[in-house]
Amino acid sequence: MNEFLDELGNEMYSWAVDLFPICRSLTGEGNRKTLKYIKNIIPELKLNSVNSGYKAFDWKVPDEWNIFGGYIEDLNGNRIIDFVNSNLHVMGYSEPVDEIISLDELQKHLYSIPSEPEVIPYKTSYFKKNWAFCLEHSKRTKLKDPEYRVKIDSVLKQGVLDYADIVIQGESDKEVLISTYICHPSLANNELSGPVVATAIARWVAKRSNYYTYRFVFVPETLGSIVYLSKNYKHLKEKVIAGYVLSCVGDERNYSYLTTPDGNTYSDKVARNVYESKNIQFREYDFTFAGSDERQYCSPMVDLPIGSFMRTRYGDYPEYHTSLDDLSVITPSGLVGTFDIVTSAIEVIEYDRVYSTTLHCEPFLSKYGLYPDGGSHLSNTEDRNIVLLIAYANSKRSLLDISNILKVPVVDLYKLAKILMKNNLVKLVDVKAS
């Protein structure tokens, strides 16, 4: 298993290396390239789009933006900054410009971070027409010439907003939703980590026999999830029993979880159970810290039970939304750590069942070879857990409830429940997650 996870971590990291140079945004060719790359890994992925001008609740999809280059240079042709060197150098959704302007005017179109002079910030202007460059503050302070040439080779015109999903059908039509976003340029943890981990999980789920149906969604953040909900929210409200947004899931510093507004939905209970079963210290954030697509999925008139899995939460690590969020921030181990947590959550959801004992009082376990004196093949710990599982299987408590009481993983309890079912000592009452 460890060898499998090591190989998977390296594979996910290699996907991130391939995708990192692509300039993604709210719309554009970079998003299409990214989704096509993911589709090569999970061919069943369905590519979708809506046209510019599409109305999704209170929002409207803007024109599609594509960029081909951009730079600032002095009048001798010396480049100060160039989009070729970092796609963060041009503010996302910048209008085209090709002018010679004064330094005073140029300063109105520059972003830098004085406290981090060697760092390029990440900025966008999706819904307000503007143009700007982002650069290291050390370079900004060296701008002394009275005039500079600025050029942004971009196009804003009628196009589409791209997104994708894959629905992996299970025995039940009740669904688990996994969502991530694809709208950031070269930022490794605050974006690429989510799509690559979600891709690996989707491939893993597709190879399993599942009771529940699993829906994986790849969208531009905020507007993409709003568009997706505008087309699917009635179905999702009826079918989704649990789900998670994956964001900033590739570093090794922390594990964290952001709850639903209620704070105690089935999704929240499963997440806590997984971390605690694995003895992993994690930081829990309530919904007042929400900052990704859980805001849309959990909005009052949608009200889906969607929490968020993260390693270090967005905004809580120093490289966030800067050029420092490069491939050194994420690691194979960090990526696979999230894969393990989320797939464990899926297993909890899959194996969470409600059982009832079939006999009055405790059964004579020796008769079934389930007690040490009767030649039990179980370990002492399993002996204890099998007795306690019978004691707590009252047709009301699910395996998740019992796991929280006994501090035994749901998967282990499920294996014991199968043994008890085989011996007609418990019966299945309900498979519905609650």
C-alpha positions as CSV (number, residue, x, y, z in Angstrom):
1,M,0.0,0.0,0.0
2,N,2.8,2.4,0.9
3,E,4.5,1.7,-2.4
4,F,1.2,2.4,-4.2
5,L,0.8,5.7,-2.4
6,D,4.4,6.7,-3.2
7,E,3.9,6.0,-6.9
8,L,0.6,7.8,-6.9
9,G,2.1,10.8,-5.2
10,N,4.8,11.0,-7.8
11,E,2.3,10.6,-10.6
12,M,0.1,13.4,-9.3
13,Y,3.1,15.7,-8.9
14,S,4.0,15.0,-12.5
15,W,0.6,16.1,-13.6
16,A,1.1,19.3,-11.7
17,V,4.4,19.8,-13.4
18,D,2.8,19.5,-16.8
19,L,-0.1,21.8,-16.0
20,F,1.8,24.5,-14.0
21,P,3.0,26.6,-17.0
22,I,-0.5,26.9,-18.5
23,C,-2.1,30.4,-18.0
24,R,-5.6,29.7,-16.7
25,S,-8.3,32.3,-15.9
26,L,-12.1,32.5,-15.6
27,T,-12.3,31.6,-19.2
28,G,-10.0,30.9,-22.1
29,E,-7.8,28.4,-24.0
30,G,-5.7,27.7,-20.8
31,N,-8.8,26.2,-19.2
32,R,-9.6,24.1,-22.2
33,K,-6.0,22.7,-22.3
34,T,-6.2,21.9,-18.6
35,L,-9.5,20.1,-18.9
36,K,-8.4,18.2,-22.0
37,Y,-5.3,17.1,-20.1
38,I,-7.5,15.7,-17.2
39,K,-9.7,14.0,-19.8
40,N,-6.7,12.1,-21.0
41,I,-6.4,10.6,-17.5
42,I,-10.1,10.0,-17.0
43,P,-11.6,9.7,-20.5
44,E,-15.2,9.6,-19.2
45,L,-14.9,13.3,-18.2
46,K,-17.5,15.3,-19.9
47,L,-16.4,18.7,-21.2
48,N,-19.1,21.4,-21.1
49,S,-19.4,25.2,-21.8
50,V,-21.8,28.1,-21.7
51,N,-21.6,31.1,-23.9
52,S,-20.5,34.6,-22.9
53,G,-23.6,36.4,-21.7
54,Y,-25.1,33.3,-20.1
55,K,-27.1,34.3,-17.0
56,A,-26.6,32.2,-13.9
57,F,-28.8,33.5,-11.1
58,D,-27.5,37.0,-10.3
59,W,-24.4,36.6,-12.5
60,K,-23.5,36.9,-16.2
61,V,-20.6,35.1,-17.9
62,P,-18.2,37.8,-19.3
63,D,-16.4,37.7,-22.6
64,E,-13.8,35.1,-23.0
65,W,-10.2,36.2,-22.3
66,N,-7.1,35.0,-24.0
67,I,-3.6,36.3,-23.7
68,F,-0.6,35.8,-26.0
69,G,2.0,38.1,-24.4
70,G,2.8,41.2,-22.5
71,Y,5.7,43.3,-21.3
72,I,7.0,46.6,-20.0
73,E,10.2,48.0,-21.7
74,D,12.1,51.2,-21.6
75,L,12.4,53.2,-24.8
76,N,15.7,51.5,-25.6
77,G,13.9,48.2,-25.9
78,N,15.1,46.8,-22.6
79,R,12.4,44.5,-21.1
80,I,11.6,45.2,-17.4
81,I,9.1,42.4,-17.1
82,D,7.8,39.9,-19.7
83,F,4.8,37.6,-19.6
84,V,7.0,34.9,-21.1
85,N,8.9,34.7,-17.8
86,S,5.8,34.5,-15.6
87,N,2.2,34.5,-16.5
88,L,1.5,36.3,-13.2
89,H,3.1,39.4,-14.7
90,V,-0.1,40.4,-16.5
91,M,-3.2,40.9,-14.4
92,G,-5.9,38.4,-15.3
93,Y,-8.5,39.7,-17.8
94,S,-6.3,42.7,-18.7
95,E,-7.5,44.6,-21.8
96,P,-5.1,44.9,-24.7
97,V,-2.8,47.9,-24.7
98,D,0.2,49.0,-26.8
99,E,1.3,52.5,-25.8
100,I,4.1,54.7,-24.6
101,I,3.0,56.2,-21.3
102,S,4.5,58.3,-18.5
103,L,5.9,56.7,-15.4
104,D,3.2,58.4,-13.3
105,E,0.5,56.9,-15.5
106,L,2.2,53.5,-15.5
107,Q,2.3,53.5,-11.7
108,K,-1.5,53.5,-11.7
109,H,-1.4,50.1,-13.5
110,L,1.2,48.3,-11.3
111,Y,0.8,45.9,-8.4
112,S,3.7,44.8,-6.2
113,I,4.2,43.9,-2.5
114,P,6.6,46.3,-0.7
115,S,7.0,43.9,2.2
116,E,8.1,41.1,-0.2
117,P,10.3,42.8,-2.8
118,E,11.2,39.7,-4.8
119,V,7.6,38.4,-5.2
120,I,5.1,38.8,-8.0
121,P,1.5,39.2,-6.7
122,Y,-1.5,37.5,-8.4
123,K,-4.3,39.9,-9.4
124,T,-7.4,39.7,-11.6
125,S,-10.1,42.1,-12.9
126,Y,-12.8,39.8,-14.3
127,F,-15.8,42.2,-14.3
128,K,-14.2,45.7,-14.5
129,K,-12.4,46.7,-17.7
130,N,-8.8,47.5,-16.9
131,W,-5.3,46.5,-17.5
132,A,-2.3,46.1,-15.2
133,F,1.0,44.5,-14.6
134,C,2.2,42.6,-11.5
135,L,5.9,42.7,-10.7
136,E,8.5,42.4,-8.0
137,H,8.7,45.5,-5.9
138,S,12.4,45.6,-6.3
139,K,11.9,46.1,-10.0
140,R,9.2,48.6,-9.5
141,T,11.4,50.9,-7.4
142,K,14.0,50.9,-10.1
143,L,11.6,52.5,-12.6
144,K,13.1,56.0,-13.1
145,D,12.6,56.8,-16.8
146,P,10.0,59.4,-17.6
147,E,8.3,57.1,-20.1
148,Y,7.9,53.4,-20.8
149,R,6.3,51.2,-23.5
150,V,3.6,48.9,-22.3
151,K,2.1,46.1,-24.4
152,I,-0.5,43.5,-23.5
153,D,-1.4,41.2,-26.4
154,S,-4.8,40.0,-25.2
155,V,-8.3,39.4,-26.7
156,L,-11.6,39.9,-25.0
157,K,-14.5,38.7,-27.2
158,Q,-17.6,36.6,-27.3
159,G,-16.7,33.0,-26.3
160,V,-17.4,30.4,-23.7
161,L,-16.8,29.5,-20.0
162,D,-15.5,25.9,-19.9
163,Y,-16.1,23.4,-17.1
164,A,-16.2,19.6,-16.8
165,D,-17.8,16.8,-14.8
166,I,-17.8,13.1,-14.5
167,V,-20.7,11.1,-12.9
168,I,-19.7,7.6,-11.7
169,Q,-22.8,5.6,-11.2
170,G,-23.3,3.4,-8.2
171,E,-26.0,1.1,-7.0
172,S,-27.9,4.1,-5.5
173,D,-28.8,7.3,-7.3
174,K,-27.8,9.2,-4.1
175,E,-24.7,11.2,-4.8
176,V,-21.4,12.3,-3.2
177,L,-20.1,15.5,-4.8
178,I,-16.4,16.4,-5.1
179,S,-15.6,19.8,-6.6
180,T,-12.4,21.7,-7.4
181,Y,-11.5,24.7,-9.5
182,I,-9.3,25.4,-12.5
183,C,-9.1,29.2,-12.9
184,H,-5.7,30.1,-11.5
185,P,-2.5,30.5,-13.6
186,S,0.8,29.2,-12.3
187,L,-0.1,28.8,-8.6
188,A,0.7,25.2,-7.5
189,N,-1.0,24.8,-4.1
190,N,-3.9,27.3,-4.6
191,E,-5.2,25.5,-7.5
192,L,-3.3,22.7,-9.2
193,S,-3.2,20.6,-6.1
194,G,-7.0,20.4,-6.1
195,P,-7.5,19.3,-9.7
196,V,-4.7,16.7,-9.6
197,V,-5.9,15.1,-6.4
198,A,-9.6,15.2,-7.6
199,T,-8.5,13.5,-10.8
200,A,-6.7,10.7,-8.9
201,I,-9.7,10.2,-6.7
202,A,-12.1,10.1,-9.6
203,R,-9.9,7.4,-11.3
204,W,-9.8,5.5,-8.0
205,V,-13.6,5.6,-7.6
206,A,-14.2,4.6,-11.2
207,K,-12.3,1.3,-10.5
208,R,-14.4,0.4,-7.5
209,S,-17.9,-1.1,-7.1
210,N,-19.7,1.7,-5.3
211,Y,-23.0,1.9,-3.5
212,Y,-23.3,5.6,-4.0
213,T,-23.0,7.6,-7.2
214,Y,-20.0,10.0,-7.3
215,R,-20.0,13.4,-9.1
216,F,-16.7,15.2,-9.7
217,V,-16.8,18.8,-10.9
218,F,-14.0,20.9,-12.3
219,V,-15.0,24.6,-12.6
220,P,-13.6,28.1,-12.6
221,E,-14.0,29.2,-9.0
222,T,-17.1,31.1,-7.9
223,L,-18.7,31.8,-11.3
224,G,-18.1,28.3,-12.5
225,S,-19.8,26.7,-9.5
226,I,-22.7,29.2,-9.9
227,V,-23.0,28.3,-13.6
228,Y,-22.9,24.6,-12.6
229,L,-25.6,25.1,-10.0
230,S,-27.8,27.1,-12.3
231,K,-28.0,24.0,-14.5
232,N,-28.0,21.2,-11.9
233,Y,-29.1,22.5,-8.5
234,K,-32.5,20.9,-8.4
235,H,-31.0,17.5,-9.2
236,L,-28.2,18.1,-6.7
237,K,-30.6,19.2,-3.9
238,E,-32.5,16.0,-4.4
239,K,-29.6,13.6,-4.7
240,V,-26.5,14.8,-2.9
241,I,-26.0,13.4,0.6
242,A,-22.4,14.6,1.2
243,G,-19.5,16.3,-0.5
244,Y,-16.4,18.3,-0.4
245,V,-14.5,21.1,-2.1
246,L,-10.8,20.4,-2.6
247,S,-8.5,23.4,-2.4
248,C,-4.9,24.0,-1.3
249,V,-4.3,20.3,-0.8
250,G,-0.7,19.8,-1.8
251,D,1.6,21.1,1.0
252,E,2.8,19.2,4.0
253,R,2.4,21.8,6.8
254,N,-1.1,21.1,8.1
255,Y,-4.4,19.3,7.6
256,S,-7.6,21.3,7.9
257,Y,-11.3,21.1,7.3
258,L,-13.9,23.8,6.8
259,T,-17.4,22.9,7.9
260,T,-20.8,23.4,6.4
261,P,-22.8,26.3,7.8
262,D,-24.6,23.9,10.1
263,G,-21.3,22.5,11.4
264,N,-22.7,19.0,12.0
265,T,-23.9,17.7,8.7
266,Y,-23.1,14.2,7.6
267,S,-20.1,15.6,5.6
268,D,-18.8,17.2,8.7
269,K,-19.2,14.1,10.8
270,V,-17.4,11.9,8.3
271,A,-14.5,14.4,8.0
272,R,-14.0,14.5,11.7
273,N,-14.2,10.8,12.0
274,V,-11.6,10.2,9.4
275,Y,-9.0,12.6,10.9
276,E,-9.6,11.2,14.4
277,S,-9.5,7.6,13.3
278,K,-6.1,8.2,11.7
279,N,-4.9,10.2,14.7
280,I,-4.2,13.2,12.5
281,Q,-4.1,16.6,14.2
282,F,-6.1,19.0,12.0
283,R,-7.5,22.5,12.2
284,E,-11.2,22.9,11.9
285,Y,-12.6,26.1,10.5
286,D,-16.3,27.0,10.8
287,F,-18.2,28.4,7.8
288,T,-17.4,32.0,8.7
289,F,-13.9,31.3,7.2
290,A,-15.5,30.1,3.9
291,G,-13.5,31.4,0.9
292,S,-14.0,28.9,-2.0
293,D,-16.9,27.2,-3.8
294,E,-18.4,25.9,-0.6
295,R,-20.0,29.4,-0.4
296,Q,-22.1,28.6,-3.5
297,Y,-22.9,25.0,-2.7
298,C,-24.0,25.9,0.8
299,S,-25.9,29.1,0.0
300,P,-29.3,29.1,1.7
301,M,-31.4,28.5,-1.4
302,V,-29.1,25.7,-2.6
303,D,-28.2,24.3,0.9
304,L,-26.0,21.3,-0.1
305,P,-23.9,19.6,2.7
306,I,-20.5,20.5,1.2
307,G,-17.5,21.0,3.4
308,S,-13.9,21.7,2.3
309,F,-10.8,19.5,2.7
310,M,-7.5,21.4,2.7
311,R,-3.9,21.0,3.9
312,T,-3.0,24.6,4.8
313,R,-6.0,26.8,4.3
314,Y,-5.9,29.4,1.5
315,G,-4.7,32.7,2.9
316,D,-2.9,31.0,5.8
317,Y,0.4,30.1,4.1
318,P,2.8,32.9,3.1
319,E,3.1,32.0,-0.6
320,Y,-0.6,32.3,-1.2
321,H,-1.6,34.3,-4.3
322,T,2.0,35.1,-5.2
323,S,4.8,33.7,-7.4
324,L,6.1,31.9,-4.4
325,D,3.3,29.4,-4.7
326,D,5.3,27.4,-7.1
327,L,6.0,23.7,-7.4
328,S,8.2,23.7,-4.4
329,V,5.2,24.3,-2.1
330,I,3.5,21.1,-3.1
331,T,5.0,17.6,-2.7
332,P,4.1,14.1,-3.7
333,S,3.6,13.3,0.0
334,G,1.4,16.3,0.5
335,L,-0.8,15.4,-2.4
336,V,-1.1,11.8,-1.5
337,G,-1.9,12.7,2.1
338,T,-5.0,14.5,0.9
339,F,-5.8,11.6,-1.4
340,D,-5.7,9.2,1.5
341,I,-8.0,11.5,3.7
342,V,-10.6,12.0,1.0
343,T,-10.7,8.3,-0.2
344,S,-11.0,7.3,3.5
345,A,-14.0,9.7,3.8
346,I,-15.5,8.0,0.7
347,E,-14.9,4.6,2.3
348,V,-16.7,5.8,5.5
349,I,-19.6,6.9,3.5
350,E,-19.7,3.7,1.5
351,Y,-19.5,1.4,4.6
352,D,-21.6,3.4,7.0
353,R,-24.6,1.1,7.7
354,V,-27.3,0.6,10.3
355,Y,-27.5,-2.8,11.9
356,S,-29.6,-4.5,14.5
357,T,-28.9,-7.5,16.6
358,T,-31.1,-10.6,15.9
359,L,-31.1,-12.1,19.4
360,H,-32.2,-11.2,22.8
361,C,-29.2,-10.6,25.0
362,E,-25.6,-11.3,24.1
363,P,-25.2,-14.3,21.8
364,F,-23.1,-17.3,22.8
365,L,-20.2,-16.3,20.6
366,S,-18.2,-19.5,21.3
367,K,-20.7,-21.4,19.3
368,Y,-19.8,-19.4,16.2
369,G,-16.1,-19.5,16.8
370,L,-16.1,-15.8,17.6
371,Y,-14.8,-16.0,21.2
372,P,-11.3,-17.0,22.3
373,D,-12.5,-20.0,24.4
374,G,-14.3,-21.3,21.3
375,G,-11.2,-21.2,19.1
376,S,-11.7,-17.7,17.8
377,H,-9.7,-16.7,14.8
378,L,-10.0,-13.1,15.8
379,S,-7.4,-11.0,17.7
380,N,-8.1,-9.9,21.2
381,T,-8.9,-6.4,20.0
382,E,-11.3,-7.8,17.4
383,D,-12.9,-10.0,20.1
384,R,-13.6,-6.9,22.2
385,N,-14.9,-4.9,19.2
386,I,-17.2,-7.6,18.0
387,V,-18.8,-7.9,21.4
388,L,-19.2,-4.1,21.6
389,L,-20.5,-3.9,18.0
390,I,-23.3,-6.3,18.9
391,A,-24.0,-4.2,22.1
392,Y,-24.4,-1.0,20.1
393,A,-26.2,-2.3,17.1
394,N,-29.7,-1.2,18.1
395,S,-31.2,-0.4,14.6
396,K,-30.6,3.3,15.3
397,R,-26.9,3.8,15.5
398,S,-24.9,3.7,12.3
399,L,-21.4,2.4,12.0
400,L,-20.2,6.0,12.0
401,D,-22.0,6.6,15.3
402,I,-20.5,3.4,16.8
403,S,-17.1,4.3,15.4
404,N,-17.2,7.6,17.3
405,I,-18.1,5.8,20.5
406,L,-15.6,3.0,20.3
407,K,-12.8,4.9,18.5
408,V,-12.6,2.1,15.9
409,P,-12.5,3.0,12.2
410,V,-15.8,2.5,10.3
411,V,-14.0,0.2,7.8
412,D,-12.9,-2.2,10.6
413,L,-16.4,-2.2,12.0
414,Y,-17.9,-3.0,8.6
415,K,-15.6,-6.0,8.3
416,L,-16.8,-7.3,11.7
417,A,-20.4,-6.6,10.7
418,K,-20.0,-8.8,7.7
419,I,-18.8,-11.6,9.9
420,L,-21.8,-11.1,12.2
421,M,-24.1,-11.0,9.2
422,K,-22.7,-14.3,7.9
423,N,-23.6,-15.9,11.2
424,N,-27.0,-14.2,11.4
425,L,-26.1,-12.4,14.5
426,V,-27.0,-8.9,13.1
427,K,-29.1,-7.8,10.2
428,L,-28.9,-4.8,8.0
429,V,-31.5,-2.2,8.7
430,D,-30.6,0.8,6.6
431,V,-27.9,1.9,4.1
432,K,-29.0,5.5,4.0
433,A,-26.4,8.0,5.1
434,S,-27.8,10.6,7.5
